[in-house]
Amino acid sequence: MENLWCKREKADELKELKKKERNDERLAVESRRIEMKQEQEELELKRRMDDEKIMNMDLSAMSELQKKFYIGLQEEIIARRYSSGT
């Protein structure tokens, strides 16, 4: 009877250990998902700031080559914004 009780305790301990491991894995995955979302939001904010800087550039003092370059970037920004629906 004592032997059966010991086996039962070991089985319960193993079950709890596996449960804890699964929970730890789930928490790690959720934590990484949150980190990735924050990184994505930071990148989007940086992109928007860069886009705004390009869109607000004064092209009047630039050479024709520079104007063409920045006008091309501005057109890309506009196309990207309209295609994404934002």
DSSP file (Angstrom, degrees, kcal/mol; ACC not computed):
  #  RESIDUE AA STRUCTURE BP1 BP2  ACC     N-H-->O    O-->H-N    N-H-->O    O-->H-N    TCO  KAPPA ALPHA  PHI   PSI    X-CA   Y-CA   Z-CA
    1    1 A M     >        0   0    0      0, 0.0     4,-2.0     0, 0.0     5,-0.1   0.000 360.0 360.0 360.0 -42.4    0.0    0.0    0.0
    2    2 A E  H  >  +     0   0    0      1,-0.2     4,-2.2     2,-0.2     5,-0.2   0.894 360.0  52.5 -61.1 -40.9    2.9    2.4    0.9
    3    3 A N  H  > S+     0   0    0      1,-0.2     4,-2.2     2,-0.2    -1,-0.2   0.892 108.0  50.8 -62.9 -41.3    4.5    1.6   -2.5
    4    4 A L  H  > S+     0   0    0      1,-0.2     4,-2.1     2,-0.2    -1,-0.2   0.891 109.0  51.7 -63.3 -40.2    1.3    2.5   -4.3
    5    5 A W  H  X S+     0   0    0     -4,-2.0     4,-2.3     2,-0.2    -2,-0.2   0.900 109.0  50.2 -64.4 -41.6    1.1    5.8   -2.4
    6    6 A C  H  X S+     0   0    0     -4,-2.2     4,-2.5     2,-0.2    -2,-0.2   0.901 110.4  49.8 -63.5 -42.1    4.7    6.7   -3.4
    7    7 A K  H  X S+     0   0    0     -4,-2.2     4,-2.4     1,-0.2    -1,-0.2   0.906 110.4  50.8 -63.1 -40.4    4.0    5.9   -7.0
    8    8 A R  H  X S+     0   0    0     -4,-2.1     4,-2.4     2,-0.2    -2,-0.2   0.916 110.4  48.8 -63.5 -43.7    0.9    8.1   -6.8
    9    9 A E  H  X S+     0   0    0     -4,-2.3     4,-2.5     2,-0.2    -2,-0.2   0.913 111.9  48.8 -62.9 -43.2    2.8   11.0   -5.3
   10   10 A K  H  X S+     0   0    0     -4,-2.5     4,-2.6     2,-0.2    -2,-0.2   0.898 111.1  50.3 -64.2 -40.2    5.5   10.7   -7.9
   11   11 A A  H  X S+     0   0    0     -4,-2.4     4,-2.3     2,-0.2    -1,-0.2   0.908 111.6  48.2 -64.1 -41.7    2.9   10.7  -10.7
   12   12 A D  H  X S+     0   0    0     -4,-2.4     4,-2.4     2,-0.2    -2,-0.2   0.899 111.6  49.8 -65.0 -40.7    1.2   13.7   -9.2
   13   13 A E  H  X S+     0   0    0     -4,-2.5     4,-2.5     2,-0.2    -2,-0.2   0.918 111.8  48.0 -63.7 -43.2    4.6   15.5   -9.0
   14   14 A L  H  X S+     0   0    0     -4,-2.6     4,-2.5     2,-0.2    -2,-0.2   0.900 111.0  51.3 -63.7 -40.9    5.4   14.7  -12.6
   15   15 A K  H  X S+     0   0    0     -4,-2.3     4,-2.2     1,-0.2    -2,-0.2   0.919 111.7  46.6 -62.2 -44.6    2.0   15.9  -13.7
   16   16 A E  H  X S+     0   0    0     -4,-2.4     4,-2.6     2,-0.2    -2,-0.2   0.885 111.0  52.6 -65.5 -39.2    2.4   19.2  -11.8
   17   17 A L  H  X S+     0   0    0     -4,-2.5     4,-2.4     2,-0.2    -2,-0.2   0.925 110.8  46.5 -63.0 -44.8    5.9   19.6  -13.3
   18   18 A K  H  X S+     0   0    0     -4,-2.5     4,-2.5     2,-0.2    -1,-0.2   0.891 111.6  52.1 -64.4 -38.9    4.7   19.1  -16.8
   19   19 A K  H  X S+     0   0    0     -4,-2.2     4,-2.2    -5,-0.2    -2,-0.2   0.918 110.4  48.1 -62.6 -43.4    1.8   21.5  -16.2
   20   20 A K  H  X S+     0   0    0     -4,-2.6     4,-2.8     2,-0.2    -2,-0.2   0.903 110.5  51.5 -64.2 -41.7    4.3   24.1  -14.9
   21   21 A E  H  X S+     0   0    0     -4,-2.4     4,-2.5     2,-0.2    -2,-0.2   0.916 110.4  48.4 -62.0 -43.5    6.5   23.6  -17.9
   22   22 A R  H  X S+     0   0    0     -4,-2.5     4,-2.5     2,-0.2    -1,-0.2   0.910 112.7  48.6 -62.6 -41.4    3.6   24.1  -20.3
   23   23 A N  H  X S+     0   0    0     -4,-2.2     4,-2.6     2,-0.2    -2,-0.2   0.911 110.8  50.3 -65.4 -42.2    2.5   27.2  -18.5
   24   24 A D  H  X S+     0   0    0     -4,-2.8     4,-2.3     2,-0.2    -2,-0.2   0.908 111.7  48.5 -61.7 -42.0    6.1   28.6  -18.6
   25   25 A E  H  X S+     0   0    0     -4,-2.5     4,-2.5     2,-0.2    -2,-0.2   0.914 110.9  50.3 -63.9 -42.7    6.2   27.9  -22.3
   26   26 A R  H  X S+     0   0    0     -4,-2.5     4,-2.5     1,-0.2    -2,-0.2   0.913 111.5  48.2 -62.5 -42.8    2.9   29.6  -22.9
   27   27 A L  H  X S+     0   0    0     -4,-2.6     4,-2.6     2,-0.2    -1,-0.2   0.891 110.9  51.0 -65.3 -39.2    4.0   32.6  -20.9
   28   28 A A  H  X S+     0   0    0     -4,-2.3     4,-2.3     2,-0.2    -2,-0.2   0.912 111.7  47.4 -64.6 -42.1    7.3   32.8  -22.8
   29   29 A V  H  X S+     0   0    0     -4,-2.5     4,-2.3     2,-0.2    -2,-0.2   0.924 113.5  47.6 -64.8 -44.4    5.4   32.6  -26.2
   30   30 A E  H  X S+     0   0    0     -4,-2.5     4,-2.2     2,-0.2    -2,-0.2   0.899 111.3  51.2 -64.3 -40.5    2.9   35.3  -25.1
   31   31 A S  H  X S+     0   0    0     -4,-2.6     4,-2.3     1,-0.2    -1,-0.2   0.918 111.1  47.7 -62.5 -43.7    5.7   37.5  -23.8
   32   32 A R  H  X S+     0   0    0     -4,-2.3     4,-2.6     2,-0.2    -2,-0.2   0.882 109.4  53.9 -65.2 -38.2    7.6   37.2  -27.1
   33   33 A R  H  X S+     0   0    0     -4,-2.3     4,-2.1     2,-0.2    -1,-0.2   0.910 109.8  47.4 -62.3 -42.0    4.4   37.9  -29.0
   34   34 A I  H  X S+     0   0    0     -4,-2.2     4,-2.3     2,-0.2    -2,-0.2   0.913 111.6  50.6 -65.9 -42.8    3.9   41.1  -27.0
   35   35 A E  H  X S+     0   0    0     -4,-2.3     4,-2.5     1,-0.2    -2,-0.2   0.921 110.6  49.3 -59.9 -44.3    7.5   42.1  -27.6
   36   36 A M  H  X S+     0   0    0     -4,-2.6     4,-2.4     1,-0.2    -1,-0.2   0.887 109.9  51.2 -64.6 -38.5    7.2   41.6  -31.3
   37   37 A K  H  X S+     0   0    0     -4,-2.1     4,-2.4     2,-0.2    -1,-0.2   0.914 110.7  48.6 -64.8 -41.9    4.0   43.6  -31.4
   38   38 A Q  H  X S+     0   0    0     -4,-2.3     4,-2.4     2,-0.2    -2,-0.2   0.909 111.3  49.9 -63.9 -41.9    5.7   46.5  -29.6
   39   39 A E  H  X S+     0   0    0     -4,-2.5     4,-2.4     1,-0.2    -2,-0.2   0.910 110.7  50.3 -61.9 -41.6    8.7   46.3  -32.0
   40   40 A Q  H  X S+     0   0    0     -4,-2.4     4,-2.3     1,-0.2    -2,-0.2   0.905 110.5  49.1 -63.6 -41.9    6.3   46.4  -35.0
   41   41 A E  H  X S+     0   0    0     -4,-2.4     4,-2.3     2,-0.2    -1,-0.2   0.892 110.8  50.5 -65.3 -39.0    4.5   49.4  -33.5
   42   42 A E  H  X S+     0   0    0     -4,-2.4     4,-2.4     2,-0.2    -2,-0.2   0.909 110.9  48.8 -64.7 -41.7    7.8   51.2  -33.0
   43   43 A L  H  X S+     0   0    0     -4,-2.4     4,-2.6     2,-0.2    -2,-0.2   0.900 110.7  50.7 -64.4 -40.3    8.9   50.5  -36.6
   44   44 A E  H  X S+     0   0    0     -4,-2.3     4,-2.5     2,-0.2    -2,-0.2   0.905 110.3  49.7 -64.3 -41.0    5.6   51.8  -37.9
   45   45 A L  H  X S+     0   0    0     -4,-2.3     4,-2.4     2,-0.2    -2,-0.2   0.924 111.6  48.4 -63.1 -44.1    6.0   54.9  -35.9
   46   46 A K  H  X S+     0   0    0     -4,-2.4     4,-2.7     1,-0.2    -2,-0.2   0.910 111.3  50.8 -62.1 -42.2    9.5   55.5  -37.2
   47   47 A R  H  X S+     0   0    0     -4,-2.6     4,-2.9     1,-0.2    -2,-0.2   0.919 110.2  49.1 -62.4 -43.4    8.3   54.8  -40.7
   48   48 A R  H  X S+     0   0    0     -4,-2.5     4,-2.6     2,-0.2    -1,-0.2   0.898 111.6  49.2 -63.5 -39.7    5.5   57.4  -40.3
   49   49 A M  H  X S+     0   0    0     -4,-2.4     4,-2.2     2,-0.2    -2,-0.2   0.919 112.9  47.1 -65.9 -42.6    7.9   59.9  -38.9
   50   50 A D  H  X S+     0   0    0     -4,-2.7     4,-2.3     2,-0.2    -2,-0.2   0.914 112.3  50.6 -63.6 -42.4   10.3   59.3  -41.8
   51   51 A D  H  X S+     0   0    0     -4,-2.9     4,-2.9     1,-0.2    -2,-0.2   0.921 110.0  49.7 -60.8 -44.2    7.4   59.6  -44.3
   52   52 A E  H  X S+     0   0    0     -4,-2.6     4,-1.8     1,-0.2    -1,-0.2   0.906 109.3  52.0 -62.7 -40.8    6.3   62.8  -42.8
   53   53 A K  H  < S+     0   0    0     -4,-2.2    -1,-0.2     1,-0.2    -2,-0.2   0.919 112.8  45.1 -61.0 -43.8    9.8   64.2  -43.0
   54   54 A I  H >< S+     0   0    0     -4,-2.3     3,-1.2     1,-0.2    -2,-0.2   0.908 112.1  51.4 -67.1 -42.1   10.0   63.3  -46.7
   55   55 A M  H 3< S+     0   0    0     -4,-2.9    -1,-0.2     1,-0.2    -2,-0.2   0.805 111.4  48.3 -66.8 -27.9    6.6   64.7  -47.5
   56   56 A N  T 3< S+     0   0    0     -4,-1.8    -1,-0.2    -5,-0.2    -2,-0.2   0.345  82.6 127.3 -94.6   6.4    7.4   68.0  -45.8
   57   57 A M    <   -     0   0    0     -3,-1.2     2,-0.9    -4,-0.2    -3,-0.1  -0.366  63.8-124.1 -67.4 141.4   10.7   68.5  -47.5
   58   58 A D        +     0   0    0      1,-0.2     3,-0.4    -2,-0.1    -1,-0.1  -0.777  29.6 180.0 -85.3 108.8   11.2   71.8  -49.3
   59   59 A L    >   +     0   0    0     -2,-0.9     3,-1.5     1,-0.2    -1,-0.2   0.571  60.4  87.9 -86.7  -9.7   12.1   70.8  -52.9
   60   60 A S  T 3  S+     0   0    0      1,-0.3    -1,-0.2     7,-0.0     7,-0.0   0.801  89.8  45.4 -64.7 -29.8   12.5   74.3  -54.2
   61   61 A A  T 3  S+     0   0    0     -3,-0.4    -1,-0.3     2,-0.0     2,-0.2   0.374  96.7  98.9 -94.7   5.9   16.2   74.6  -53.3
   62   62 A M  S <  S-     0   0    0     -3,-1.5    -3,-0.0     1,-0.1     2,-0.0  -0.524  77.9-105.9 -94.1 158.7   17.2   71.2  -54.6
   63   63 A S     >  -     0   0    0     -2,-0.2     4,-2.7     1,-0.1     5,-0.2  -0.301  39.3-103.5 -70.5 165.7   18.8   70.2  -57.9
   64   64 A E  H  > S+     0   0    0      1,-0.2     4,-2.5     2,-0.2     5,-0.2   0.884 122.9  52.6 -60.3 -38.7   16.6   68.6  -60.5
   65   65 A L  H  > S+     0   0    0      2,-0.2     4,-2.1     1,-0.2    -1,-0.2   0.920 110.7  46.4 -64.2 -43.9   18.1   65.2  -59.7
   66   66 A Q  H  > S+     0   0    0      2,-0.2     4,-2.7     1,-0.2     5,-0.3   0.908 111.3  52.7 -64.5 -41.7   17.4   65.6  -56.0
   67   67 A K  H  X S+     0   0    0     -4,-2.7     4,-3.0     1,-0.2     5,-0.3   0.936 108.9  49.3 -59.2 -46.6   13.8   66.8  -56.7
   68   68 A K  H  X S+     0   0    0     -4,-2.5     4,-2.3     1,-0.2    -1,-0.2   0.910 111.2  50.8 -59.1 -42.2   13.2   63.7  -58.9
   69   69 A F  H  X S+     0   0    0     -4,-2.1     4,-2.0     1,-0.2    -2,-0.2   0.950 115.2  40.4 -60.7 -50.9   14.5   61.5  -56.1
   70   70 A Y  H  X S+     0   0    0     -4,-2.7     4,-2.6     2,-0.2    -2,-0.2   0.839 112.7  54.4 -72.7 -32.5   12.3   63.0  -53.4
   71   71 A I  H  X S+     0   0    0     -4,-3.0     4,-2.5    -5,-0.3    -1,-0.2   0.911 108.3  51.3 -64.4 -40.2    9.3   63.3  -55.6
   72   72 A G  H  X S+     0   0    0     -4,-2.3     4,-2.1    -5,-0.3    -2,-0.2   0.918 110.8  47.7 -60.7 -43.6    9.7   59.5  -56.3
   73   73 A L  H  X S+     0   0    0     -4,-2.0     4,-2.4     2,-0.2    -2,-0.2   0.913 111.1  51.1 -63.4 -42.1    9.8   58.8  -52.6
   74   74 A Q  H  X S+     0   0    0     -4,-2.6     4,-2.5     1,-0.2    -2,-0.2   0.901 109.3  50.4 -62.8 -40.4    6.8   61.0  -52.0
   75   75 A E  H  X S+     0   0    0     -4,-2.5     4,-2.6     2,-0.2    -1,-0.2   0.891 109.8  50.9 -64.7 -38.7    4.9   59.1  -54.7
   76   76 A E  H  X S+     0   0    0     -4,-2.1     4,-2.6     2,-0.2    -2,-0.2   0.911 110.3  49.7 -63.2 -42.0    5.8   55.8  -53.1
   77   77 A I  H  X S+     0   0    0     -4,-2.4     4,-2.6     2,-0.2    -2,-0.2   0.937 112.4  46.7 -62.4 -47.1    4.6   57.0  -49.7
   78   78 A I  H  X S+     0   0    0     -4,-2.5     4,-2.5     1,-0.2     5,-0.2   0.925 113.3  48.7 -62.0 -44.8    1.3   58.2  -51.2
   79   79 A A  H  X S+     0   0    0     -4,-2.6     4,-2.2     1,-0.2    -1,-0.2   0.913 112.7  48.4 -62.2 -42.4    0.8   54.9  -53.1
   80   80 A R  H  X S+     0   0    0     -4,-2.6     4,-1.6     1,-0.2     6,-0.2   0.908 112.1  48.9 -64.8 -41.9    1.6   52.9  -50.0
   81   81 A R  H  X>S+     0   0    0     -4,-2.6     5,-1.2     1,-0.2     4,-0.7   0.900 114.6  44.1 -66.7 -40.8   -0.7   54.9  -47.8
   82   82 A Y  H  <5S+     0   0    0     -4,-2.5    -1,-0.2     1,-0.2    -2,-0.2   0.839 112.9  51.4 -74.5 -31.4   -3.6   54.6  -50.3
   83   83 A S  H  <5S+     0   0    0     -4,-2.2    -1,-0.2    -5,-0.2    -2,-0.2   0.801 110.1  49.2 -75.6 -26.4   -3.1   50.9  -51.0
   84   84 A S  H  <5S-     0   0    0     -4,-1.6    -1,-0.2    -5,-0.2    -2,-0.2   0.604 108.2-124.2 -87.4 -11.1   -3.0   50.1  -47.2
   85   85 A G  T  <5       0   0    0     -4,-0.7    -3,-0.2    -3,-0.2    -4,-0.1   0.626 360.0 360.0  81.7  12.7   -6.2   52.0  -46.6
   86   86 A T      <       0   0    0     -5,-1.2    -4,-0.2    -6,-0.2    -5,-0.1   0.417 360.0 360.0-108.2 360.0   -4.8   54.3  -43.9
